[in-house]
Amino acid sequence: MADEVKLYRTWSSPYGLRIVWAMHIKGIEYENVFEDLSQKSPQLLQYNPVHKKIPVLVHKGKPICESLVILEYIDETWKKETTPLLPQDPYEKAMARFWAKFVDDKLLPSVWSVFTEKGYEAKKEALVPAVQNLEIIEEQLKEKKFFGGESIGYVDLALGWMAYLLDVFEETITQWGVYPVRTKCSPQSAYPKGRGYGRVCNSCGLSWGSQNVREDEVKLYRTWSSRFSLRIVWALHIKGIEYEAIFEDLSHKSPQLLQYNPVHKKVPVLVHQGKPICESLVILEYIDETWKKETTPLLPQDPYEKAMARFWAKFVDDKLLPSVTSVFTEKGYEAKKEALVLAVQNLEIIEEQLKEKNFFGGESIGYVDLVLGWMAYLLDVFEEVIDLKLFDANKFPLLSGWMKNFCDAPAIKQHLPPRDKLVTKYQLLHEKYQTTSN
Ligand SMILES: N[C@@H](CCC(=O)N[C@@H](CS)C(=O)NCC(=O)O)C(=O)O
């Protein structure tokens, strides 16, 4: 059937359940294909060769992997079915993406580690960050029934595992008591609803930034070398958006940075019309959705192509970047060589995606190109500093061509950090990694 929808999942996977719930909310008919993860089916391996994980949604014969990516695909593909899962306003949408990412990157791993840690003391210790993360997410529910407002939305689905699994965990690990969740004020609680600029926290009266923000004001908190910040610099220049750059010293973070990004305390932060957006992938989508007419969109318009771009950007941040970074951070030649194996495997995977294309975005630089941009100017800096060949241009002809094309593009070329300064910075960092004990 042309419109066929299949969901590869297990009966209990919380990631799979996100999709089940979304499909039922939207009223979409689909077939469940239950996997035994100790004996993955050839179909699963074929549909998700990169991660080999469920859930996979197969729509019209085409697979979509990664639950957060699938949720957005569902929302964009079946638009008319119900209230959208994600808000329509670009800022509210960015907030939803930020919190779903927080759930997956911080909250879920911290709660899970309480479950996996051995013994009472270790569990109690692991509980500290878990409770901190719960406090942070508690804040987001103020005056709301659901994270999505009146109805279940994207963040509710992302967090759904907590609603039925916490007390199962508690019962399993009998030491884990019920912890009262304190409430305290944070910038997020002072975020405006909708598009107003008066940001005052309802519970403590803390006012948030100036009330008289210029309509179009754009500020970027960054450092001169941050790989994540450069993604935003490039995107703003591609779109031709005027902005003010605020350079941070990460060893002495400014009160503004801490105020704007209290959760991660990291750059980049984009502040638009006085409202902060954090996390580079979230910021890139925000820029694309806010300044639509400026140029070719950074993300494709077709929901499936868009899901693919999100999948590959996530792959870069979750797999490729950490694997390349670990070659840099590992101590000694042998350990580096070992780390290189995984990095090269990931490079092979990404090389495949460039077949018959100049850029990941097609004819012009797009979302995935910006996310992968660090590779184009940093790999040979790493090679020089660690004195080890990371990247063989003959083995990766497409990536090698892409790196050149990317760095030659005017919006990028004019906004690359000076190479000698990078070498000095990474030399110092490398020395530190090689000499400090873990
Ligand atoms: N996932 C974040 C990562 C941002 C990040 O790691 N930024 C670094 C600079 S490259 C930072 O601000 N580090 C400060 C710290 O960790 O305290 C994003 O994509 O924006």
The ligand as an SDF file (V2000), in Angstrom:
LIG
                    3D

 20 19  0  0  0  0  0  0  0  0999 V2000
   25.4200   20.9910   22.5920 N   0  0  0  0  0  0  0  0  0  0  0  0
   25.9140   22.3510   22.6760 C   0  0  0  0  0  0  0  0  0  0  0  0
   27.4000   22.3110   22.9420 C   0  0  0  0  0  0  0  0  0  0  0  0
   27.9780   23.6980   23.2430 C   0  0  0  0  0  0  0  0  0  0  0  0
   29.3450   23.6420   23.8930 C   0  0  0  0  0  0  0  0  0  0  0  0
   29.8660   22.5680   24.2510 O   0  0  0  0  0  0  0  0  0  0  0  0
   29.9850   24.8270   24.0540 N   0  0  0  0  0  0  0  0  0  0  0  0
   31.2690   24.9390   24.7360 C   0  0  0  0  0  0  0  0  0  0  0  0
   32.2350   25.7810   23.9000 C   0  0  0  0  0  0  0  0  0  0  0  0
   32.6680   24.9470   22.4280 S   0  0  0  0  0  0  0  0  0  0  0  0
   31.1050   25.6770   26.0570 C   0  0  0  0  0  0  0  0  0  0  0  0
   30.4300   26.6830   26.1370 O   0  0  0  0  0  0  0  0  0  0  0  0
   31.7460   25.1730   27.1260 N   0  0  0  0  0  0  0  0  0  0  0  0
   31.6990   25.7600   28.4100 C   0  0  0  0  0  0  0  0  0  0  0  0
   31.5840   24.7470   29.5020 C   0  0  0  0  0  0  0  0  0  0  0  0
   31.4630   23.5550   29.2180 O   0  0  0  0  0  0  0  0  0  0  0  0
   31.6120   25.1550   30.6670 O   0  0  0  0  0  0  0  0  0  0  0  0
   25.5780   23.0960   21.3990 C   0  0  0  0  0  0  0  0  0  0  0  0
   25.4290   22.4560   20.3580 O   0  0  0  0  0  0  0  0  0  0  0  0
   25.4350   24.3300   21.4500 O   0  0  0  0  0  0  0  0  0  0  0  0
  1  2  1  0
  2  3  1  0
  2 18  1  0
  3  4  1  0
  4  5  1  0
  5  6  2  0
  5  7  1  0
  7  8  1  0
  8  9  1  0
  8 11  1  0
  9 10  1  0
 11 12  2  0
 11 13  1  0
 13 14  1  0
 14 15  1  0
 15 16  2  0
 15 17  1  0
 18 19  2  0
 18 20  1  0
M  END
$$$$
